[in-house]
């Protein structure tokens, strides 16, 4: 199931429901690209403000989808520097152009579909006892296979001429025809004649736009593939009694430097990461500490701890002198203890 994740400045991913951003939406800036305007639903505060960016070639469907993220669109006041009528006219012109530009790509896809139909004609679909041999399956694969790479002669060896989308499709059909479906061919040709009009394109038999589309799809697929951290065994949480002593306001102050098994300098948090060499241990203030539990995340076997660097979410200011970063487990235990002392304090009773 899809879920919303937050990526921090260290490129670590956390579930949105457990991240600090979920509690401070009013202090966050959200940017939704075109893909994430679909299926994304945030519960924004009432005073939240939003804007839709207009890009080159923006179509009606993409504009409406983006505007639907603003649930209260039209219920507030704003300063419109551009007339809405002008925007809609411009968007509809882009939509018409995008529809026309996509006609010859749609027709090209029909050729691929017709090739698959032709490949499956060798099967008798009414014979349920038909035995599919290895030779039949190999022939099916060969007949359905499309060239992944086009040589330069095929790409650029033909003269560029101005042609209508119907003429482009007809030339490609004749170039690659190996007994394709006549019925589908006639239906596609009729649609191109009805909607293609007399507008022409400067194109070749196989234009380079197909290759660019393939490259863009490959780049988008590579961007979607995220490198996940390796599987690891988490450390069992430990609660030292010195951590609970931090709540005792009437006891003598703890000397944190004499408790190395519980408290460490903040630079120890970067041990095992690539940042440790750049952390400059001597440049940090001496009153910045982490607990050993904050540092313990996984049972390491020498691998890099970059993906497992714990985010500094829980901070304790000890006697107004020391700043200590805690693990979530320690913070959860201390919150109950601090609440108990707060309820017993004289100022609370007054």
Short mmCIF file of the C-alpha atoms (twelve columns), coordinates in Angstrom:
data_MODEL
# 
_entry.id   MODEL 
# 
loop_
_atom_site.group_PDB 
_atom_site.id 
_atom_site.type_symbol 
_atom_site.label_atom_id 
_atom_site.label_alt_id 
_atom_site.label_comp_id 
_atom_site.label_asym_id 
_atom_site.label_seq_id 
_atom_site.Cartn_x 
_atom_site.Cartn_y 
_atom_site.Cartn_z 
_atom_site.pdbx_PDB_model_num 
ATOM 1   C CA . UNK A 1   0.000   0.000   0.000   1 
ATOM 2   C CA . UNK A 2   1.283   3.483   -0.857  1 
ATOM 3   C CA . UNK A 3   2.164   5.698   2.101   1 
ATOM 4   C CA . UNK A 4   3.461   9.245   2.527   1 
ATOM 5   C CA . UNK A 5   7.125   9.517   3.499   1 
ATOM 6   C CA . UNK A 6   9.243   12.516  4.453   1 
ATOM 7   C CA . UNK A 7   12.822  12.943  3.232   1 
ATOM 8   C CA . UNK A 8   14.984  15.101  5.509   1 
ATOM 9   C CA . UNK A 9   18.131  17.014  4.621   1 
ATOM 10  C CA . UNK A 10  20.238  13.937  5.319   1 
ATOM 11  C CA . UNK A 11  18.185  12.082  2.664   1 
ATOM 12  C CA . UNK A 12  16.690  9.793   5.282   1 
ATOM 13  C CA . UNK A 13  13.099  8.702   4.801   1 
ATOM 14  C CA . UNK A 14  10.559  8.614   7.619   1 
ATOM 15  C CA . UNK A 15  6.862   7.867   7.655   1 
ATOM 16  C CA . UNK A 16  4.912   11.127  7.519   1 
ATOM 17  C CA . UNK A 17  2.606   10.057  10.348  1 
ATOM 18  C CA . UNK A 18  5.548   9.745   12.785  1 
ATOM 19  C CA . UNK A 19  7.635   12.665  11.541  1 
ATOM 20  C CA . UNK A 20  7.772   16.146  13.108  1 
ATOM 21  C CA . UNK A 21  6.212   17.557  9.927   1 
ATOM 22  C CA . UNK A 22  2.884   15.879  10.701  1 
ATOM 23  C CA . UNK A 23  2.576   17.984  13.866  1 
ATOM 24  C CA . UNK A 24  3.675   21.277  12.289  1 
ATOM 25  C CA . UNK A 25  1.923   21.510  8.957   1 
ATOM 26  C CA . UNK A 26  1.486   25.251  9.412   1 
ATOM 27  C CA . UNK A 27  5.282   25.667  9.305   1 
ATOM 28  C CA . UNK A 28  5.878   23.452  6.282   1 
ATOM 29  C CA . UNK A 29  6.147   24.294  2.618   1 
ATOM 30  C CA . UNK A 30  4.673   21.634  0.331   1 
ATOM 31  C CA . UNK A 31  5.583   21.202  -3.311  1 
ATOM 32  C CA . UNK A 32  3.603   18.695  -5.351  1 
ATOM 33  C CA . UNK A 33  4.881   17.856  -8.807  1 
ATOM 34  C CA . UNK A 34  2.552   16.690  -11.532 1 
ATOM 35  C CA . UNK A 35  2.706   13.003  -10.602 1 
ATOM 36  C CA . UNK A 36  1.893   13.597  -6.930  1 
ATOM 37  C CA . UNK A 37  -1.155  15.753  -7.619  1 
ATOM 38  C CA . UNK A 38  -2.962  12.437  -8.075  1 
ATOM 39  C CA . UNK A 39  -3.816  10.395  -5.001  1 
ATOM 40  C CA . UNK A 40  -2.282  12.876  -2.530  1 
ATOM 41  C CA . UNK A 41  -4.469  14.257  0.249   1 
ATOM 42  C CA . UNK A 42  -3.039  16.406  3.058   1 
ATOM 43  C CA . UNK A 43  -5.181  17.916  5.811   1 
ATOM 44  C CA . UNK A 44  -3.881  21.468  5.587   1 
ATOM 45  C CA . UNK A 45  -4.713  24.086  8.260   1 
ATOM 46  C CA . UNK A 46  -7.541  26.530  7.584   1 
ATOM 47  C CA . UNK A 47  -5.226  29.507  7.009   1 
ATOM 48  C CA . UNK A 48  -3.039  27.633  4.557   1 
ATOM 49  C CA . UNK A 49  -2.322  29.364  1.236   1 
ATOM 50  C CA . UNK A 50  -1.655  27.620  -2.056  1 
ATOM 51  C CA . UNK A 51  -0.662  28.457  -5.607  1 
ATOM 52  C CA . UNK A 52  -0.720  26.545  -8.886  1 
ATOM 53  C CA . UNK A 53  2.192   27.051  -11.247 1 
ATOM 54  C CA . UNK A 54  1.567   27.340  -14.976 1 
ATOM 55  C CA . UNK A 55  4.109   25.633  -17.203 1 
ATOM 56  C CA . UNK A 56  4.741   25.461  -20.907 1 
ATOM 57  C CA . UNK A 57  2.162   23.296  -22.649 1 
ATOM 58  C CA . UNK A 58  -0.066  22.884  -19.573 1 
ATOM 59  C CA . UNK A 59  -3.251  20.999  -20.488 1 
ATOM 60  C CA . UNK A 60  -6.731  21.113  -18.992 1 
ATOM 61  C CA . UNK A 61  -6.523  17.719  -17.277 1 
ATOM 62  C CA . UNK A 62  -3.268  18.524  -15.494 1 
ATOM 63  C CA . UNK A 63  -4.475  21.977  -14.428 1 
ATOM 64  C CA . UNK A 64  -7.746  20.642  -13.014 1 
ATOM 65  C CA . UNK A 65  -5.955  17.825  -11.207 1 
ATOM 66  C CA . UNK A 66  -3.576  20.299  -9.565  1 
ATOM 67  C CA . UNK A 67  -6.370  22.697  -8.597  1 
ATOM 68  C CA . UNK A 68  -8.336  19.860  -6.988  1 
ATOM 69  C CA . UNK A 69  -5.612  19.616  -4.325  1 
ATOM 70  C CA . UNK A 70  -6.921  22.978  -3.056  1 
ATOM 71  C CA . UNK A 71  -10.107 21.837  -1.347  1 
ATOM 72  C CA . UNK A 72  -11.309 25.380  -0.619  1 
ATOM 73  C CA . UNK A 73  -10.586 26.852  -4.019  1 
ATOM 74  C CA . UNK A 74  -12.947 29.743  -4.722  1 
ATOM 75  C CA . UNK A 75  -14.055 30.125  -1.082  1 
ATOM 76  C CA . UNK A 76  -11.519 32.804  -0.165  1 
ATOM 77  C CA . UNK A 77  -10.223 36.131  -1.422  1 
ATOM 78  C CA . UNK A 78  -7.131  36.736  -3.500  1 
ATOM 79  C CA . UNK A 79  -5.507  39.173  -5.893  1 
ATOM 80  C CA . UNK A 80  -5.766  37.970  -9.474  1 
ATOM 81  C CA . UNK A 81  -3.150  39.577  -11.701 1 
ATOM 82  C CA . UNK A 82  -4.180  37.468  -14.701 1 
ATOM 83  C CA . UNK A 83  -7.730  36.993  -15.875 1 
ATOM 84  C CA . UNK A 84  -9.034  33.478  -15.313 1 
ATOM 85  C CA . UNK A 85  -10.611 33.578  -18.769 1 
ATOM 86  C CA . UNK A 86  -7.220  34.156  -20.371 1 
ATOM 87  C CA . UNK A 87  -5.745  31.227  -18.454 1 
ATOM 88  C CA . UNK A 88  -8.541  28.868  -19.459 1 
ATOM 89  C CA . UNK A 89  -8.313  29.927  -23.098 1 
ATOM 90  C CA . UNK A 90  -4.555  29.329  -23.064 1 
ATOM 91  C CA . UNK A 91  -4.991  25.934  -21.355 1 
ATOM 92  C CA . UNK A 92  -7.610  24.791  -23.864 1 
ATOM 93  C CA . UNK A 93  -5.352  25.789  -26.744 1 
ATOM 94  C CA . UNK A 94  -2.575  23.706  -25.192 1 
ATOM 95  C CA . UNK A 95  -4.992  20.805  -24.757 1 
ATOM 96  C CA . UNK A 96  -5.972  20.903  -28.412 1 
ATOM 97  C CA . UNK A 97  -2.330  21.009  -29.452 1 
ATOM 98  C CA . UNK A 98  -1.383  18.141  -27.106 1 
ATOM 99  C CA . UNK A 99  -4.246  16.030  -28.440 1 
ATOM 100 C CA . UNK A 100 -3.173  16.621  -32.007 1 
ATOM 101 C CA . UNK A 101 0.502   15.976  -31.181 1 
ATOM 102 C CA . UNK A 102 -0.439  12.660  -29.604 1 
ATOM 103 C CA . UNK A 103 -2.343  11.371  -32.604 1 
ATOM 104 C CA . UNK A 104 0.658   10.011  -34.486 1 
ATOM 105 C CA . UNK A 105 2.075   8.451   -31.288 1 
ATOM 106 C CA . UNK A 106 -1.287  6.790   -30.702 1 
ATOM 107 C CA . UNK A 107 -1.259  5.542   -34.285 1 
ATOM 108 C CA . UNK A 108 2.271   4.177   -33.807 1 
ATOM 109 C CA . UNK A 109 1.114   2.278   -30.733 1 
ATOM 110 C CA . UNK A 110 -1.630  0.723   -32.827 1 
ATOM 111 C CA . UNK A 111 1.065   -0.713  -35.111 1 
ATOM 112 C CA . UNK A 112 2.667   -2.370  -32.101 1 
ATOM 113 C CA . UNK A 113 -0.707  -3.770  -31.065 1 
ATOM 114 C CA . UNK A 114 -1.389  -5.047  -34.572 1 
ATOM 115 C CA . UNK A 115 1.977   -6.802  -34.534 1 
ATOM 116 C CA . UNK A 116 0.959   -8.665  -31.361 1 
ATOM 117 C CA . UNK A 117 -2.392  -9.600  -32.912 1 
ATOM 118 C CA . UNK A 118 -0.616  -10.968 -35.967 1 
ATOM 119 C CA . UNK A 119 1.760   -12.996 -33.784 1 
ATOM 120 C CA . UNK A 120 -1.111  -14.699 -31.948 1 
ATOM 121 C CA . UNK A 121 -2.880  -15.766 -35.137 1 
ATOM 122 C CA . UNK A 122 -0.868  -18.989 -35.182 1 
ATOM 123 C CA . UNK A 123 -2.793  -20.217 -32.146 1 
ATOM 124 C CA . UNK A 124 -6.126  -21.979 -32.386 1 
ATOM 125 C CA . UNK A 125 -8.007  -20.436 -29.479 1 
ATOM 126 C CA . UNK A 126 -11.012 -22.722 -29.979 1 
ATOM 127 C CA . UNK A 127 -8.885  -25.812 -29.417 1 
ATOM 128 C CA . UNK A 128 -8.568  -26.125 -25.636 1 
ATOM 129 C CA . UNK A 129 -6.435  -29.257 -26.008 1 
ATOM 130 C CA . UNK A 130 -3.843  -27.505 -28.131 1 
ATOM 131 C CA . UNK A 131 -0.294  -28.247 -26.990 1 
ATOM 132 C CA . UNK A 132 1.934   -25.188 -26.849 1 
ATOM 133 C CA . UNK A 133 5.367   -26.406 -27.848 1 
ATOM 134 C CA . UNK A 134 8.636   -24.609 -27.208 1 
ATOM 135 C CA . UNK A 135 8.959   -23.840 -30.909 1 
ATOM 136 C CA . UNK A 136 5.533   -22.190 -30.950 1 
ATOM 137 C CA . UNK A 137 6.413   -20.033 -27.947 1 
ATOM 138 C CA . UNK A 138 9.761   -19.046 -29.460 1 
ATOM 139 C CA . UNK A 139 8.058   -18.055 -32.706 1 
ATOM 140 C CA . UNK A 140 5.512   -16.043 -30.721 1 
ATOM 141 C CA . UNK A 141 8.278   -14.173 -28.911 1 
ATOM 142 C CA . UNK A 142 10.136  -13.440 -32.152 1 
ATOM 143 C CA . UNK A 143 6.977   -12.238 -33.895 1 
ATOM 144 C CA . UNK A 144 6.098   -9.945  -30.968 1 
ATOM 145 C CA . UNK A 145 9.597   -8.583  -30.493 1 
ATOM 146 C CA . UNK A 146 10.205  -4.926  -31.295 1 
ATOM 147 C CA . UNK A 147 13.565  -3.364  -31.989 1 
ATOM 148 C CA . UNK A 148 14.943  -1.690  -28.858 1 
ATOM 149 C CA . UNK A 149 17.613  0.217   -30.780 1 
ATOM 150 C CA . UNK A 150 17.182  1.876   -34.165 1 
ATOM 151 C CA . UNK A 151 20.287  2.253   -36.300 1 
ATOM 152 C CA . UNK A 152 21.226  5.646   -37.700 1 
ATOM 153 C CA . UNK A 153 20.234  4.727   -41.244 1 
ATOM 154 C CA . UNK A 154 16.736  3.777   -40.137 1 
ATOM 155 C CA . UNK A 155 16.435  6.882   -37.967 1 
ATOM 156 C CA . UNK A 156 17.863  9.502   -40.305 1 
ATOM 157 C CA . UNK A 157 18.296  7.805   -43.687 1 
ATOM 158 C CA . UNK A 158 14.965  8.991   -45.059 1 
ATOM 159 C CA . UNK A 159 14.270  12.459  -46.343 1 
ATOM 160 C CA . UNK A 160 12.260  14.757  -44.116 1 
ATOM 161 C CA . UNK A 161 9.009   15.949  -45.652 1 
ATOM 162 C CA . UNK A 162 5.863   17.702  -44.477 1 
ATOM 163 C CA . UNK A 163 3.160   15.084  -43.979 1 
ATOM 164 C CA . UNK A 164 -0.183  14.791  -42.265 1 
ATOM 165 C CA . UNK A 165 -0.528  12.344  -39.378 1 
ATOM 166 C CA . UNK A 166 -2.483  10.024  -41.661 1 
ATOM 167 C CA . UNK A 167 0.315   10.020  -44.242 1 
ATOM 168 C CA . UNK A 168 2.915   9.369   -41.534 1 
ATOM 169 C CA . UNK A 169 0.924   6.420   -40.211 1 
ATOM 170 C CA . UNK A 170 0.309   4.997   -43.689 1 
ATOM 171 C CA . UNK A 171 4.020   5.136   -44.516 1 
ATOM 172 C CA . UNK A 172 4.936   3.344   -41.303 1 
ATOM 173 C CA . UNK A 173 2.215   0.761   -41.876 1 
ATOM 174 C CA . UNK A 174 3.536   -0.033  -45.340 1 
ATOM 175 C CA . UNK A 175 7.125   -0.088  -44.045 1 
ATOM 176 C CA . UNK A 176 6.432   -2.611  -41.282 1 
ATOM 177 C CA . UNK A 177 3.412   -4.487  -42.652 1 
ATOM 178 C CA . UNK A 178 3.703   -8.250  -42.164 1 
ATOM 179 C CA . UNK A 179 0.048   -9.229  -42.364 1 
ATOM 180 C CA . UNK A 180 -1.287  -6.852  -39.725 1 
ATOM 181 C CA . UNK A 181 -4.955  -6.516  -38.841 1 
ATOM 182 C CA . UNK A 182 -6.850  -4.883  -41.692 1 
ATOM 183 C CA . UNK A 183 -9.806  -4.087  -39.444 1 
ATOM 184 C CA . UNK A 184 -7.702  -2.186  -36.913 1 
ATOM 185 C CA . UNK A 185 -5.754  -0.462  -39.676 1 
ATOM 186 C CA . UNK A 186 -8.940  0.846   -41.279 1 
ATOM 187 C CA . UNK A 187 -10.317 2.032   -37.923 1 
ATOM 188 C CA . UNK A 188 -7.094  3.897   -37.089 1 
ATOM 189 C CA . UNK A 189 -6.939  5.424   -40.564 1 
ATOM 190 C CA . UNK A 190 -10.520 6.682   -40.262 1 
ATOM 191 C CA . UNK A 191 -9.801  8.262   -36.870 1 
ATOM 192 C CA . UNK A 192 -6.704  10.017  -38.224 1 
ATOM 193 C CA . UNK A 193 -8.616  11.334  -41.226 1 
ATOM 194 C CA . UNK A 194 -11.449 12.590  -39.001 1 
ATOM 195 C CA . UNK A 195 -9.313  14.320  -36.369 1 
ATOM 196 C CA . UNK A 196 -5.912  14.812  -37.977 1 
ATOM 197 C CA . UNK A 197 -7.023  17.485  -40.399 1 
ATOM 198 C CA . UNK A 198 -4.714  19.037  -42.950 1 
ATOM 199 C CA . UNK A 199 -2.052  20.099  -40.454 1 
ATOM 200 C CA . UNK A 200 1.370   18.694  -41.349 1 
ATOM 201 C CA . UNK A 201 4.534   17.681  -39.523 1 
ATOM 202 C CA . UNK A 202 8.125   17.797  -40.726 1 
ATOM 203 C CA . UNK A 203 9.018   14.179  -40.144 1 
ATOM 204 C CA . UNK A 204 10.822  11.088  -41.369 1 
ATOM 205 C CA . UNK A 205 9.603   7.533   -41.766 1 
ATOM 206 C CA . UNK A 206 10.674  6.845   -38.174 1 
ATOM 207 C CA . UNK A 207 11.263  10.179  -36.471 1 
ATOM 208 C CA . UNK A 208 13.574  10.724  -33.520 1 
ATOM 209 C CA . UNK A 209 10.675  11.660  -31.230 1 
ATOM 210 C CA . UNK A 210 10.089  7.952   -30.590 1 
ATOM 211 C CA . UNK A 211 13.668  7.562   -29.385 1 
ATOM 212 C CA . UNK A 212 13.372  10.612  -27.103 1 
ATOM 213 C CA . UNK A 213 10.158  9.253   -25.589 1 
ATOM 214 C CA . UNK A 214 11.922  5.959   -24.822 1 
ATOM 215 C CA . UNK A 215 14.843  7.789   -23.196 1 
ATOM 216 C CA . UNK A 216 12.506  9.891   -21.015 1 
ATOM 217 C CA . UNK A 217 10.651  6.782   -19.851 1 
ATOM 218 C CA . UNK A 218 13.949  5.113   -18.955 1 
ATOM 219 C CA . UNK A 219 15.126  8.183   -16.998 1 
ATOM 220 C CA . UNK A 220 11.830  8.349   -15.105 1 
ATOM 221 C CA . UNK A 221 12.107  4.659   -14.227 1 
ATOM 222 C CA . UNK A 222 15.646  5.170   -12.897 1 
ATOM 223 C CA . UNK A 223 14.477  8.095   -10.736 1 
ATOM 224 C CA . UNK A 224 11.719  5.968   -9.197  1 
ATOM 225 C CA . UNK A 225 14.181  3.269   -8.126  1 
ATOM 226 C CA . UNK A 226 15.397  4.156   -4.635  1 
ATOM 227 C CA . UNK A 227 18.322  2.428   -2.985  1 
ATOM 228 C CA . UNK A 228 17.062  0.986   0.272   1 
ATOM 229 C CA . UNK A 229 19.329  0.328   3.275   1 
ATOM 230 C CA . UNK A 230 20.581  -3.198  3.727   1 
ATOM 231 C CA . UNK A 231 18.705  -5.507  6.065   1 
ATOM 232 C CA . UNK A 232 19.905  -5.086  9.640   1 
ATOM 233 C CA . UNK A 233 19.085  -6.310  13.134  1 
ATOM 234 C CA . UNK A 234 18.019  -3.478  15.479  1 
ATOM 235 C CA . UNK A 235 19.596  -3.101  18.894  1 
ATOM 236 C CA . UNK A 236 17.487  -3.919  21.915  1 
ATOM 237 C CA . UNK A 237 16.705  -0.670  23.798  1 
ATOM 238 C CA . UNK A 238 18.408  -0.155  27.143  1 
ATOM 239 C CA . UNK A 239 17.359  2.325   29.838  1 
ATOM 240 C CA . UNK A 240 20.180  3.317   32.204  1 
ATOM 241 C CA . UNK A 241 19.176  4.461   35.665  1 
ATOM 242 C CA . UNK A 242 21.349  7.567   35.183  1 
ATOM 243 C CA . UNK A 243 18.893  8.664   32.509  1 
ATOM 244 C CA . UNK A 244 16.064  8.635   35.025  1 
ATOM 245 C CA . UNK A 245 18.264  10.566  37.485  1 
ATOM 246 C CA . UNK A 246 18.189  13.481  35.067  1 
ATOM 247 C CA . UNK A 247 14.697  14.215  36.371  1 
ATOM 248 C CA . UNK A 248 15.856  14.558  39.986  1 
ATOM 249 C CA . UNK A 249 16.084  18.292  40.529  1 
ATOM 250 C CA . UNK A 250 17.187  18.127  44.176  1 
ATOM 251 C CA . UNK A 251 20.067  15.677  43.784  1 
ATOM 252 C CA . UNK A 252 23.609  16.852  43.022  1 
ATOM 253 C CA . UNK A 253 24.226  17.558  39.350  1 
ATOM 254 C CA . UNK A 254 25.614  14.621  37.415  1 
ATOM 255 C CA . UNK A 255 29.117  14.818  35.981  1 
ATOM 256 C CA . UNK A 256 28.335  13.563  32.492  1 
ATOM 257 C CA . UNK A 257 31.974  13.240  31.461  1 
ATOM 258 C CA . UNK A 258 32.460  10.587  34.167  1 
ATOM 259 C CA . UNK A 259 29.640  8.445   32.787  1 
ATOM 260 C CA . UNK A 260 31.004  7.357   29.379  1 
ATOM 261 C CA . UNK A 261 28.783  4.281   29.352  1 
ATOM 262 C CA . UNK A 262 25.705  6.511   29.363  1 
ATOM 263 C CA . UNK A 263 26.708  9.898   27.872  1 
ATOM 264 C CA . UNK A 264 29.015  10.664  24.937  1 
ATOM 265 C CA . UNK A 265 30.138  13.817  23.128  1 
ATOM 266 C CA . UNK A 266 27.866  14.681  20.246  1 
ATOM 267 C CA . UNK A 267 30.501  13.819  17.637  1 
ATOM 268 C CA . UNK A 268 30.269  10.158  18.680  1 
ATOM 269 C CA . UNK A 269 26.900  10.077  16.929  1 
ATOM 270 C CA . UNK A 270 28.767  10.154  13.602  1 
ATOM 271 C CA . UNK A 271 31.084  7.219   14.310  1 
ATOM 272 C CA . UNK A 272 30.734  4.671   11.529  1 
ATOM 273 C CA . UNK A 273 29.429  7.232   9.022   1 
ATOM 274 C CA . UNK A 274 31.154  9.043   6.185   1 
ATOM 275 C CA . UNK A 275 30.506  12.346  7.959   1 
ATOM 276 C CA . UNK A 276 32.703  11.488  10.940  1 
ATOM 277 C CA . UNK A 277 35.916  12.617  9.232   1 
ATOM 278 C CA . UNK A 278 34.329  15.983  8.457   1 
ATOM 279 C CA . UNK A 279 32.638  16.503  11.834  1 
ATOM 280 C CA . UNK A 280 35.649  18.330  13.404  1 
ATOM 281 C CA . UNK A 281 35.334  16.952  16.956  1 
ATOM 282 C CA . UNK A 282 37.271  19.816  18.537  1 
ATOM 283 C CA . UNK A 283 34.916  22.488  17.208  1 
ATOM 284 C CA . UNK A 284 31.743  21.427  19.021  1 
ATOM 285 C CA . UNK A 285 30.621  22.950  22.304  1 
ATOM 286 C CA . UNK A 286 31.426  20.807  25.325  1 
ATOM 287 C CA . UNK A 287 27.871  20.935  26.670  1 
ATOM 288 C CA . UNK A 288 26.422  19.008  23.694  1 
ATOM 289 C CA . UNK A 289 25.865  15.333  24.512  1 
ATOM 290 C CA . UNK A 290 24.192  12.227  23.208  1 
ATOM 291 C CA . UNK A 291 23.239  9.127   25.116  1 
ATOM 292 C CA . UNK A 292 24.776  5.787   24.214  1 
ATOM 293 C CA . UNK A 293 21.263  4.594   23.458  1 
ATOM 294 C CA . UNK A 294 20.893  7.430   20.937  1 
ATOM 295 C CA . UNK A 295 24.028  6.155   19.209  1 
ATOM 296 C CA . UNK A 296 22.960  2.494   19.208  1 
ATOM 297 C CA . UNK A 297 20.651  1.783   16.267  1 
ATOM 298 C CA . UNK A 298 21.596  -1.527  14.645  1 
ATOM 299 C CA . UNK A 299 23.895  -4.422  15.410  1 
ATOM 300 C CA . UNK A 300 26.615  -3.393  13.002  1 
ATOM 301 C CA . UNK A 301 29.091  -5.726  11.354  1 
ATOM 302 C CA . UNK A 302 31.296  -3.064  9.852   1 
ATOM 303 C CA . UNK A 303 28.859  -1.652  7.271   1 
ATOM 304 C CA . UNK A 304 28.318  2.076   6.870   1 
ATOM 305 C CA . UNK A 305 25.831  3.613   9.292   1 
ATOM 306 C CA . UNK A 306 24.857  6.492   6.997   1 
ATOM 307 C CA . UNK A 307 21.298  5.184   6.437   1 
ATOM 308 C CA . UNK A 308 20.862  4.520   10.170  1 
ATOM 309 C CA . UNK A 309 21.927  7.879   11.614  1 
ATOM 310 C CA . UNK A 310 19.241  8.669   14.174  1 
ATOM 311 C CA . UNK A 311 17.441  12.016  13.660  1 
ATOM 312 C CA . UNK A 312 17.830  14.421  16.643  1 
ATOM 313 C CA . UNK A 313 14.182  14.803  17.570  1 
ATOM 314 C CA . UNK A 314 14.216  14.511  21.377  1 
ATOM 315 C CA . UNK A 315 16.342  16.974  23.369  1 
ATOM 316 C CA . UNK A 316 16.702  17.376  27.138  1 
ATOM 317 C CA . UNK A 317 18.190  20.533  28.678  1 
ATOM 318 C CA . UNK A 318 19.800  19.415  31.929  1 
ATOM 319 C CA . UNK A 319 20.052  22.017  34.710  1 
ATOM 320 C CA . UNK A 320 20.275  24.766  32.071  1 
ATOM 321 C CA . UNK A 321 23.861  23.677  31.422  1 
ATOM 322 C CA . UNK A 322 23.864  20.641  29.166  1 
ATOM 323 C CA . UNK A 323 21.956  19.769  25.996  1 
ATOM 324 C CA . UNK A 324 21.408  16.019  25.682  1 
ATOM 325 C CA . UNK A 325 19.996  14.239  22.634  1 
ATOM 326 C CA . UNK A 326 17.858  11.246  23.593  1 
ATOM 327 C CA . UNK A 327 16.535  8.207   21.796  1 
ATOM 328 C CA . UNK A 328 12.745  7.899   21.388  1 
ATOM 329 C CA . UNK A 329 12.722  5.059   23.920  1 
ATOM 330 C CA . UNK A 330 14.463  7.179   26.566  1 
ATOM 331 C CA . UNK A 331 12.298  10.194  25.797  1 
ATOM 332 C CA . UNK A 332 9.149   8.149   26.254  1 
ATOM 333 C CA . UNK A 333 10.283  6.992   29.702  1 
ATOM 334 C CA . UNK A 334 11.397  10.462  30.757  1 
ATOM 335 C CA . UNK A 335 8.138   12.083  29.705  1 
ATOM 336 C CA . UNK A 336 6.195   10.006  32.218  1 
ATOM 337 C CA . UNK A 337 8.726   10.789  34.930  1 
ATOM 338 C CA . UNK A 338 8.753   14.518  34.191  1 
ATOM 339 C CA . UNK A 339 4.972   14.610  34.145  1 
ATOM 340 C CA . UNK A 340 4.928   12.948  37.559  1 
ATOM 341 C CA . UNK A 341 7.295   15.524  39.079  1 
ATOM 342 C CA . UNK A 342 5.401   18.345  37.405  1 
ATOM 343 C CA . UNK A 343 2.124   17.229  38.952  1 
ATOM 344 C CA . UNK A 344 3.781   17.106  42.406  1 
ATOM 345 C CA . UNK A 345 5.477   20.503  42.146  1 
ATOM 346 C CA . UNK A 346 4.223   23.250  44.541  1 
ATOM 347 C CA . UNK A 347 3.772   25.730  41.702  1 
ATOM 348 C CA . UNK A 348 1.387   23.313  40.035  1 
ATOM 349 C CA . UNK A 349 -0.688  23.002  43.207  1 
ATOM 350 C CA . UNK A 350 -0.919  26.769  43.586  1 
# 
